């Protein structure tokens, strides 16, 4: 699948929203999926092994999880790629700029106790990468997840796990669905109401994982920071979502990050405890749709069986055993024909006393 000019332009923009995911965040999420990994091939297709904590997690836990194979690929020009180790020789290795980076892959089928200390840890992974068995292989193309090479690797994979560029999230997820792959990936919470994503959530083909909320990402050293970047002005940095730690390291704080998956997990079968009772005064109906407004997920009434409009944060508590999703309001002001998408019909944006409401998911109890 050759990339056209539009796709390449999007990829260039995507490089500005690539950040390092902390190992602790990966561990906290993936510990809930252990049963799914035994005997499986895991593909991290947005990950430089020398930088990615996704690679580090699966390499260290390769034997513990019982993996069959681990595959990692990175693409040319990525700012989070191949900046620490050099294996290809000066004629093939990257330069100092991201545009000089070479795309490559690493495939691992075994992780041994190479230092003979009785345990497999990060030291063994580092030794593996320096050994013949852990040598990377240069890709012929650019390493983009949409390239023919990476799609062929995708076909081999059982589960895809990574943090894809947020600006390419729609296309990235569409590819996983098209190739019928299991996945655990990170994305922006607002993706819930994207016109390409919401139908998948509604039809229980995709759901949210365990973590949804504030997430702190490490920013690459060669990241092109915005104009307001000023180490001396920490208050301004913080107000724009950046943090400088005591060592001068730059971090990006994003408050609406979720994990998206199609692997069955216990969380999606846990009913939300409902304690409030319905009153017309507290739960007004929309002017133009027969549903009540519920401004907080925790306040869904226990004794109301009709349609309800709830915040998109409801999806973090959604159990298909307890609720049915009917529809959603527009996405980004345009997603559902500038109106309300409910059971394949489109009506005006929901109003209460003539005032527009923010994004809503429409549900009813089962």
C-alpha positions as CSV (number, residue, x, y, z in Angstrom):
1,X,0.0,0.0,0.0
2,X,2.0,3.0,-1.2
3,X,1.5,6.2,0.7
4,X,0.1,9.1,-1.3
5,X,1.1,12.8,-0.8
6,X,-1.8,13.4,1.6
7,X,-0.9,10.5,3.8
8,X,2.8,11.6,3.9
9,X,1.7,15.1,4.9
10,X,-0.4,13.6,7.7
11,X,2.5,11.5,8.8
12,X,4.8,14.5,8.9
13,X,2.3,16.3,11.2
14,X,2.0,13.2,13.3
15,X,5.6,13.4,14.2
16,X,4.7,16.4,16.4
17,X,2.4,14.3,18.6
18,X,4.7,11.4,19.3
19,X,5.8,11.1,23.0
20,X,7.4,8.4,25.1
21,X,4.9,6.5,27.2
22,X,6.1,5.8,30.7
23,X,6.9,2.2,31.6
24,X,4.8,2.5,34.7
25,X,1.7,3.5,32.7
26,X,2.2,0.5,30.4
27,X,2.6,-1.9,33.3
28,X,-0.4,-0.6,35.1
29,X,-2.6,-1.1,32.1
30,X,-1.3,-4.3,30.6
31,X,-1.3,-6.2,33.9
32,X,-5.0,-6.7,33.3
33,X,-4.5,-8.5,30.0
34,X,-1.9,-11.2,30.9
35,X,-4.2,-14.1,30.0
36,X,-4.5,-12.9,26.4
37,X,-0.8,-13.0,25.6
38,X,0.3,-16.6,26.0
39,X,1.5,-18.1,22.8
40,X,0.8,-14.9,20.9
41,X,2.8,-12.7,18.5
42,X,2.8,-9.1,19.7
43,X,3.4,-6.3,17.2
44,X,4.5,-2.8,18.3
45,X,4.4,-0.9,15.0
46,X,5.1,2.6,16.2
47,X,8.1,1.8,18.4
48,X,11.8,2.2,18.2
49,X,13.1,-0.7,20.4
50,X,15.9,1.5,21.7
51,X,13.5,4.1,22.9
52,X,10.1,2.5,23.4
53,X,8.9,1.4,26.8
54,X,6.4,-0.9,25.0
55,X,9.3,-2.9,23.6
56,X,11.0,-2.8,27.0
57,X,7.9,-4.1,28.7
58,X,7.3,-7.0,26.4
59,X,11.0,-7.9,26.1
60,X,11.4,-8.0,29.9
61,X,8.2,-10.0,30.4
62,X,8.6,-12.1,27.3
63,X,8.9,-15.4,29.2
64,X,6.5,-14.3,32.0
65,X,3.7,-13.7,29.4
66,X,4.6,-16.7,27.4
67,X,4.9,-14.8,24.1
68,X,5.6,-16.6,20.9
69,X,7.2,-13.6,19.2
70,X,7.7,-9.8,19.6
71,X,8.0,-7.6,16.6
72,X,8.8,-3.8,16.7
73,X,9.1,-1.4,13.8
74,X,9.7,2.3,13.5
75,X,9.4,4.7,10.6
76,X,11.9,7.1,9.0
77,X,12.0,10.6,10.3
78,X,10.3,9.8,13.6
79,X,11.6,12.0,16.4
80,X,11.4,9.1,18.9
81,X,13.5,6.7,16.9
82,X,17.0,5.2,17.2
83,X,18.9,7.9,19.0
84,X,20.9,5.9,21.4
85,X,22.6,2.8,19.8
86,X,24.2,2.3,16.4
87,X,24.5,-1.0,14.7
88,X,24.4,-0.4,10.9
89,X,27.8,1.4,10.4
90,X,28.3,5.0,9.4
91,X,27.1,4.5,5.9
92,X,23.7,3.3,7.0
93,X,23.1,4.7,10.4
94,X,21.1,7.8,11.1
95,X,22.4,11.3,11.4
96,X,21.6,13.7,14.1
97,X,18.3,14.9,12.6
98,X,15.1,12.8,12.6
99,X,15.0,13.1,8.8
100,X,18.2,11.0,8.7
101,X,16.8,8.1,10.7
102,X,16.6,4.7,9.0
103,X,13.4,2.6,9.5
104,X,14.0,-0.9,10.8
105,X,12.5,-3.8,12.6
106,X,13.4,-6.2,15.4
107,X,11.9,-9.6,15.9
108,X,12.5,-11.6,19.1
109,X,11.4,-15.2,19.6
110,X,13.4,-15.9,22.8
111,X,14.8,-13.9,25.7
112,X,17.5,-15.7,27.7
113,X,19.3,-15.0,31.0
114,X,22.4,-13.8,29.1
115,X,24.3,-12.5,32.1
116,X,23.7,-15.8,34.0
117,X,22.4,-14.0,37.1
118,X,19.4,-16.3,37.5
119,X,16.8,-13.8,36.2
120,X,15.7,-12.1,33.0
121,X,15.8,-8.4,33.3
122,X,16.6,-5.2,31.4
123,X,20.3,-6.0,31.4
124,X,19.6,-9.2,29.5
125,X,17.4,-7.3,27.0
126,X,20.3,-4.8,26.4
127,X,22.7,-7.8,25.9
128,X,20.2,-9.3,23.5
129,X,20.0,-6.1,21.4
130,X,23.8,-6.2,21.1
131,X,23.9,-9.9,20.2
132,X,23.5,-11.5,16.7
133,X,20.0,-12.7,17.6
134,X,18.9,-9.2,18.5
135,X,20.3,-7.3,15.5
136,X,17.8,-5.0,13.8
137,X,17.0,-5.3,10.1
138,X,16.6,-2.3,7.9
139,X,13.3,-2.0,6.2
140,X,13.1,-1.3,2.4
141,X,10.3,1.3,2.8
142,X,9.8,4.1,5.3
143,X,8.5,1.9,8.1
144,X,5.1,3.7,8.2
145,X,2.4,1.4,9.6
146,X,0.5,1.7,6.3
147,X,3.5,0.5,4.2
148,X,3.4,-2.9,2.5
149,X,6.2,-4.2,4.7
150,X,4.5,-3.3,7.9
151,X,1.1,-4.6,6.8
152,X,2.8,-8.0,6.0
153,X,4.1,-7.9,9.6
154,X,0.7,-6.9,10.9
155,X,-0.8,-10.0,9.2
156,X,1.6,-12.2,11.3
157,X,0.5,-10.5,14.6
158,X,-2.1,-11.7,17.0
159,X,-2.1,-8.5,19.2
160,X,-1.0,-5.0,18.4
161,X,0.1,-2.9,21.4
162,X,1.4,0.7,21.1
163,X,0.8,4.4,21.4
164,X,0.1,5.5,17.8
165,X,0.3,9.2,16.7
166,X,-2.9,10.7,17.9
167,X,-3.4,12.7,14.7
168,X,-3.5,9.4,12.8
169,X,-5.7,7.6,15.3
170,X,-8.7,7.2,13.0
171,X,-6.7,5.7,10.2
172,X,-4.6,3.6,12.5
173,X,-7.6,2.0,14.2
174,X,-9.4,1.5,10.8
175,X,-6.4,-0.6,9.7
176,X,-6.6,-2.8,12.8
177,X,-10.3,-3.4,12.2
178,X,-9.8,-4.1,8.5
179,X,-7.3,-6.8,9.3
180,X,-9.3,-8.2,12.2
181,X,-6.6,-7.7,14.8
182,X,-6.7,-7.7,18.5
183,X,-5.2,-4.6,20.0
184,X,-4.5,-2.4,23.1
185,X,-3.7,1.1,22.0
186,X,-3.7,4.6,23.5
187,X,-5.8,7.5,22.2
188,X,-7.5,10.7,23.0
189,X,-10.8,10.5,24.9
190,X,-12.4,12.8,22.3
191,X,-12.0,10.0,19.8
192,X,-15.0,8.4,21.4
193,X,-17.3,10.7,19.4
194,X,-15.3,10.6,16.1
195,X,-17.7,9.5,13.3
196,X,-15.3,6.7,12.4
197,X,-14.8,5.5,16.0
198,X,-18.2,5.9,17.7
199,X,-20.0,3.2,15.7
200,X,-17.4,0.7,16.7
201,X,-18.0,1.5,20.4
202,X,-21.8,1.5,19.9
203,X,-21.6,-2.0,18.3
204,X,-19.2,-3.3,21.0
205,X,-16.4,-3.9,18.6
206,X,-14.1,-1.6,20.6
207,X,-14.2,-0.5,24.2
208,X,-12.1,1.4,26.7
209,X,-9.4,-0.2,28.8
210,X,-8.7,0.4,32.5
211,X,-7.0,3.9,32.5
212,X,-8.7,7.0,31.2
213,X,-7.6,10.4,32.4
214,X,-4.4,12.4,33.0
215,X,-1.2,10.8,31.5
216,X,2.3,12.2,31.7
217,X,4.5,11.6,28.6
218,X,8.2,12.1,28.2
219,X,9.0,14.5,25.4
220,X,11.8,13.5,22.9
221,X,14.9,15.7,23.2
222,X,14.6,16.7,19.5
223,X,10.9,17.5,19.8
224,X,10.0,20.8,18.1
225,X,8.5,22.6,21.1
226,X,5.9,25.4,20.7
227,X,6.9,29.1,20.9
228,X,5.9,29.4,24.5
229,X,8.6,26.9,25.6
230,X,10.7,28.6,28.2
231,X,12.5,26.7,30.9
232,X,12.4,29.8,33.2
233,X,8.7,30.2,32.9
234,X,7.3,27.0,34.5
235,X,3.9,28.5,35.2
236,X,3.3,29.2,31.5
237,X,4.6,25.8,30.6
238,X,2.2,24.2,33.0
239,X,-0.7,26.2,31.7
240,X,0.0,24.8,28.3
241,X,0.3,21.2,29.4
242,X,4.1,21.0,29.8
243,X,6.1,20.2,32.9
244,X,9.8,20.6,33.6
245,X,11.2,18.2,36.2
246,X,14.1,19.0,38.6
247,X,16.6,17.6,36.1
248,X,15.3,19.9,33.3
249,X,13.5,17.2,31.5
250,X,10.4,18.2,29.5
251,X,7.1,16.3,30.0
252,X,3.8,16.6,28.3
253,X,0.7,16.3,30.5
254,X,-2.4,15.2,28.7
255,X,-5.6,15.0,30.7
256,X,-7.8,12.9,28.4
257,X,-5.9,9.8,27.4
258,X,-7.6,6.4,27.2
259,X,-6.7,2.9,26.3
260,X,-8.8,1.4,23.5
261,X,-9.0,-2.4,23.1
262,X,-11.1,-5.2,21.7
263,X,-9.8,-7.8,24.2
264,X,-12.3,-8.9,26.7
265,X,-11.5,-7.6,30.2
266,X,-13.2,-7.9,33.6
267,X,-13.9,-4.2,33.8
268,X,-16.5,-4.1,30.9
269,X,-18.6,-6.7,32.8
270,X,-18.7,-4.7,36.1
271,X,-22.1,-2.9,36.6
272,X,-22.1,0.7,37.6
273,X,-23.7,1.1,41.0
274,X,-26.8,3.3,40.6
275,X,-28.1,5.0,43.7
276,X,-30.1,8.1,42.7
277,X,-33.8,8.2,41.9
278,X,-35.4,10.0,39.0
279,X,-37.2,13.3,39.4
280,X,-38.3,15.5,36.5
281,X,-36.8,18.5,38.2
282,X,-33.3,17.1,38.5
283,X,-33.3,15.3,35.1
284,X,-34.9,17.6,32.5
285,X,-35.8,16.3,29.1
286,X,-34.3,17.7,25.9
287,X,-36.5,20.1,24.0
288,X,-36.1,18.2,20.7
289,X,-35.4,14.6,21.7
290,X,-37.2,12.2,24.1
291,X,-34.4,11.7,26.5
292,X,-33.4,13.1,29.9
293,X,-30.1,15.0,30.6
294,X,-27.8,13.3,33.1
295,X,-24.8,15.6,33.6
296,X,-22.7,13.2,35.6
297,X,-22.2,9.5,35.0
298,X,-22.3,8.8,38.7
299,X,-25.8,10.3,38.8
300,X,-27.5,8.0,36.3
301,X,-30.9,7.3,38.0
302,X,-31.5,3.7,39.1
303,X,-35.3,3.8,38.3
304,X,-35.4,5.3,34.8
305,X,-35.7,3.0,31.8
306,X,-35.9,5.5,29.0
307,X,-33.3,7.2,26.9
308,X,-30.6,9.2,28.7
309,X,-27.9,11.6,27.6
310,X,-24.7,11.2,29.5
311,X,-21.1,12.7,29.2
312,X,-18.6,10.9,27.0
313,X,-16.8,9.9,30.2
314,X,-19.6,7.4,30.7
315,X,-17.7,5.1,28.3
316,X,-15.1,4.5,30.9
317,X,-17.8,2.9,33.1
318,X,-19.8,1.3,30.3
319,X,-20.9,-2.3,30.7
320,X,-22.8,-3.8,27.7
321,X,-24.4,-6.2,30.2
322,X,-26.0,-3.2,32.0
323,X,-26.6,-0.6,29.3
324,X,-27.4,-0.2,25.6
325,X,-25.8,2.6,23.6
326,X,-28.3,4.4,21.4
327,X,-26.3,7.1,19.8
328,X,-24.2,10.2,20.3
329,X,-24.1,13.9,19.5
330,X,-22.0,15.4,16.9
331,X,-18.2,15.0,16.8
332,X,-16.1,18.1,16.7
333,X,-19.0,20.2,15.4
334,X,-19.2,18.1,12.2
335,X,-19.1,14.4,12.8
336,X,-22.8,13.4,12.5
337,X,-24.1,15.8,9.9
338,X,-24.0,18.7,12.4
339,X,-26.7,17.0,14.5
340,X,-27.7,14.1,16.7
341,X,-26.9,10.6,15.5
342,X,-29.5,8.1,16.9
343,X,-30.4,4.8,15.4
344,X,-29.2,5.9,12.0
345,X,-31.4,9.1,12.0
346,X,-30.3,12.6,12.3
347,X,-32.1,15.4,14.3
348,X,-31.0,18.7,15.7
349,X,-28.5,19.0,18.4
350,X,-30.2,18.4,21.8
351,X,-31.4,21.5,23.6
352,X,-32.6,22.2,27.1
353,X,-34.6,25.4,27.5
354,X,-33.2,26.5,24.2
355,X,-29.6,26.0,25.2
356,X,-27.2,23.5,23.4
357,X,-25.7,20.7,25.4
358,X,-22.1,19.5,25.2
359,X,-21.2,16.1,23.6
360,X,-23.4,13.4,24.9
361,X,-23.7,9.6,24.6
362,X,-27.3,8.4,24.6
363,X,-28.0,5.2,26.5
364,X,-30.8,3.2,28.1
365,X,-30.7,0.5,30.7
366,X,-31.1,-3.1,29.7
